[in-house]
Amino acid sequence: MAEMDSAEVAARLEAERQRLEGLRAGYEEEGLQSQSEQDDLSELSAADQHQADVGTETFNRERYLSILEQVEAELGDVEHALERLANGTYGTCEACGKPIDEERLEAQPAARFCMADQAAAEREAHGS
């Protein structure tokens, strides 16, 4: 990878890291990570609270925690890509060792696998 390309990739990955860290901070500020579901529900009067409202609160909490988990996973992928860039292995498939297509890296800068190995990993994850 040319020096200019490395600098451009590093800048894109760093921008993505900052975006994801901002998202994570926003969720943490709302207290979604530190509050338990019981704490959320204990503020509500059990006598006045309809079961559907409790269900909505639970659903919303699970949705936000799922989003936070996804942000954390994406942030980990970006951090890993920055490490690979620093050690000279960026752009190489971690499964087969072949170069990852430029188009794939353009669309998904933190990609760890070539398209064939990514598809195989997804099939395995879904039990197909």
PyMOL commands that set and color helices and strands:
alter all, ss='L'
color gray80, all
select helices_A, chain A and resi 3-29+37-42+51-87+102-107+115-125
alter helices_A, ss='H'
color red, helices_A
deselect
rebuild
show_as cartoon
